[in-house]
Amino acid sequence: CPRFGGVGYTISYNYTALHVSPLFQGYADEAIVRNYLGDDSFSAAVVIDPLPITKVESGFGAAEDATATWLLVVLSFPFICGAYGSFVVSERESKAKHLQTVAGVKPSAYWFSTFLWDTMNYQFPCWITIMLMYAFDITVLTTTNRDANSGVIVLILLYGPAAASFSYCVSFMFKNAALCSLFIIVFGFLVAMGGPLAIFILVILGNEDPSNKKDNLIFAADFLSWALRPFPPFCLGNGLLNVINIDAWEYLEGDDNISAWSETILLADVLFLLAESVVYLFLAMQLDIWSSNPRAVSYWNGFVSVLTCKCF
């Protein structure tokens, strides 16, 4: 064989079998030696001893394993948000809230007591979720390395109060409890899952070539992240996804000291959830006061009709 200076052969393979190349080479060499010796009993053993995976590869593998946990969380927690909104709408439908108002209950007392009750009830799914993360050993979310565990716990804890306050404000757009719950749940799905994924993909594409970064994609990712942070489901999904992919963010940011409490990871999301818990609660109280003003109600109904195209 002029090309190979002797006996040569070509092995064709793909990535469905990573170790097929040395295995087939062993079979081919065995056949060549058998032909040369004229001994069909000759055999050659192939030993494959791959190098151990690196720390970076181990981190990326753990992130892939934790992605399923992230999906389960962002797809299930919006149901909690929907329950908050449907309850206050049903109280308005049944005139239970009106009876409380006639009895002298102020809007601040009503909303603050509802907020405390919903926050207390949230502690059950919240801590059950955290315990399951430790029980199933989701290392990326429970490790003390880079303060990941403390960041994740605080993020999940703050989601409940923020989601409750946000749901109260959204509930004023609806007169039907089922439609309100459906809207909040579907909206939570889209924002909590689609938003973080879109932003992470834009960041990866923007930093694909470090020597020629695509500033327009990076700007789009930054703009989208800040535009969606007023919504609690996004903060939860974005923060958890960033913690899961913290090794990728270390590479993209070029910061060896990055931690879960960095602004790029979940610090901004935690601060937004903390602010939303208070701001949306007081906004709900103010919306309740405005709801007794006929002119304000007329303006609001017109705005909702335009916003929802009179679908609800």
KAJO-V289097 format. One record per helix or strand of 2 or more residues. SS is the DSSP state (H for helix, E for strand). FROM is the first residue (numbers start at 1). LEN is the number of residues. If there is no record, write none. Layout:
ss->SS from->FROM len->LEN
ss->SS from->FROM len->LEN
This chain:
ss->H from->20 len->18
ss->H from->55 len->39
ss->H from->96 len->7
ss->H from->107 len->29
ss->H from->139 len->4
ss->H from->145 len->27
ss->H from->177 len->30
ss->H from->215 len->14
ss->H from->232 len->13
ss->H from->246 len->8
ss->H from->263 len->28
ss->H from->294 len->15
